[in-house]
Amino acid sequence: MTTRISYLLIIFFALSAAEIQAQDTLRIDFQTFLSKALNNSGQIDYERQEVELAENRLDQAKAQRILPSVDFSSQHGLVPGVKSNVPGLAEDEYYLDPNLRNDWDNWAIFTRFQLTAAQPLFTWGAINKAVDAARLGAEAAQYSFEAKKEDLEIRLFELYYSRVLAMEIERLLEEAQDKLDQIESQIEDMQEEGDTSLDDSEIFKFEIFKAEFEIQKAEVAENMNFVRETWNYILRNQENEVYEPEVRFLDPVSAEIEPVDFYQQSAFSNRPELKALNIGQEATRTYISSLKRQNLPGLFLGGYLNFANTPNRPRQSNPFIQNNTNLLSGGFGFTIRQNLNFLSMKANIERNQIELNKINYAEDATKDGILLEVNNNYRQASLADVKVKQTDQALVTSKKWLRQEQLDYDFGMGDVKDLIDAMKKELELKLQLKQRVFEFNSSLAKLNKSAGIPLTTLITN
């Protein structure tokens, strides 16, 4: 009875372990893969800091609207008291005693607070222009971030579908291995039966093909391990979950290639690099306008508050007499500020004008580079499309050839050499077709990226 219970427990735990193992394998689509990879990317986190810095500069510019200058200070220490030898002189009249002196036997804590503030009332719109320039700068930084993010998305697109490609090639090699085993078995049977129609050169060629086939299998296995480890690293797989692509078969994307001028116009309208430069130009022009307005006289409302207290020193009631160790005073009023460092102001404006010219030249250079990039990617995508279509036609023909050679061989009218050649060609074209489908999809993704077209338009799971 105990033995039966132990056996049932072993079966139960084995089945439970198998179920848990099956649950650890997760299939994810490209969007999920992309989202996880981007969230775990240190490069994205690094580039995002530029956006946050630009937003921080915007917050700083906005802060200049309300009390941009507020200062608070305090002093603390020990001071002696004062004493007068004039009979009947009240403490609040000690300032009348020319012989007033310190009382070194009477010490007290001195405390003083000072608060000053200035509020801009009219600055010819300089502050608002500075805020607008900072806002445009933050928008330009966001577009620059999107451009870098798109570069990473293309690499992740290739990584995701390279895993699908590797799985496809594994399946093709398994199918080819079955056919090789069948041919090898038939050759062994012919050798045992003493069939003289089998040439030794055909056997040598078959052995060479087997060795080359084993090399291909080893290359595919190493590539699969590399892609799998890269997936684990990018996805930060810390829970021992096995991620596999939800896409099981690598097919050409359904999108059609448009005329080249379509991609050129789309690039000039949608590329985030150009948008960042255009907005950067506007931001620089706005900032230059702000600098010019800052050079004009500005109207401010200023105020101050002073408080000091020392217990062993009397407060003087005469408003024209101030005791710096025991007082309470304040005030506010209007002030006009004018920066008179005209040479420095002129140099600052000229420097920003040079920055504007630099952005203008950068825009022209970027447009030239984008045009060349679009044309090159269009050429590669068009050529990859032709390769896929022609390779697919060649594969259809090779399947017919292999079927014919297999029938001839089964009926004793064919040669092993012809059968091996037909099988080699079919396997070669199958592998080549999958590789060229991958290249076509990648080249079309790069073409769309260079034209500013979202990558999601190509995703078909």
C-alpha positions, 0 to 999 in steps of 0.5 A: 500500500505504501509503495503504491502511494509513493508511486502516485505521489511521484507521478503527481509531482512529475505532472505538476513540474511538467505543468509548471514548466509549460506555464513558464514558456510565454509567447509574446507578440512584437508590441509586447516585446518592443514595450518590454525592451524599451522599458528595460533599455538603459539607452532610452533612459539616458536619452530621456534625460535630455527631455527632462532637462528641457522640461526643467528649463521650462519650469525655470523659465516659468518660475521667473514670472512670480517673485524671481528674486526672493532672498532671506538671510539671518544672523545670530551671535552674542553681543554685550549690552549698553549702559549710560551714566547720564542720570534719568536718561530713558533707555529709548533715548540712549542715543542722546548720550555721547558717552554711551558704552558697552556693558561687558558684564551683560551678554545676550543672544543677537538675532536678525532676519532680512527678507527682500523680494522683487516682482517684475511688473513690465518687462516688454514681454521678455519673460513670456518670450523666454517661457515660449522659447523654453517650451519650444526647446522642450518640444524639440528635445522630445522630437530628438528623443523620438528619433533616437527611439525609432533607431532602437525600434528598428534594431529590436524589430530585426532582433524579434524576427531574427528569432522567428527566422532561426526557428523557421530554419530549425524546422527546415533543417529537421525536415531535411534531416529526415530526408537525409536519413531516408536516403542514407538508409536507401544507400545502405540497403543498396550496398548490402544488396550489392547494387552496382548502379550505385557509383562510389563517387555518388557516395562520397558526394553524399558524405560530403553533403552530410558533413556540410549539412552538420556544419549548417546545423551547428551554425543555426544552433549557435545563432539560436543560442545567441538570439535567445540569450540576447532576448533574455538580456533585453527582456531582463528575464529574472523569473526564469520564464522562457519567452518565444515569439508569438509569430511562428512563421516568417512571411513577407509583410503585406505592405506594398512598396510605393513610388520613391517620391512618396517616401521622400515627401513623407520623410520631409514631412514626418521625420522627427529630426527635421521637426526637432530642427524646425522647432529648434529654429523657432525656439532660438529666434524666440529666445533672441527676441527675449534677449533683446527685450531684456535689454530694455528698462524693466519696471519692478515692484520691490520690498524688504523686511528687516527684524532684529532683536537683542534683549539687553539692548533697548529699541530706539523710538526715534524713527531717524535713529536705527539700532541695528541690533533691535529693530523692525522695519520694512518697505516697498516701492517701484524700481526701474532696472536697466542693464548697462553692459551693452557689449556683453548684451550684444555679444550674447545676441550675436552668439545666439544668432550664430546658433540659429545659423548653425541650426539652419545649416544643420537642417540643410545637411539633414535633408540631404542625408535623409534624401540619400537614406531614403533613396538607398533604403528604397533601392534595397527594399525594391531589390529585396522584393524582387529577390523574394518573388524570384526565389519563391518561383525558383522554390516552386520549380525545385519542389517539382524537380525533387518530386520527379527525382523522388518518383524516378528513384522509387521506381528504380529509374533515377540516380542517387546523385540527381536526388541529392542534387534536387534535395540540396537545391530545394533546401538551399532555396528554402533557406534562401527564401526565409533569409530573403523574406527577413531581409525584405521585411527589415529593408521595408522597415528601414525604408518606412523609418527613413520616411517617418512612417510608424513601424506599427504599420508593418506589424502583422501577427 
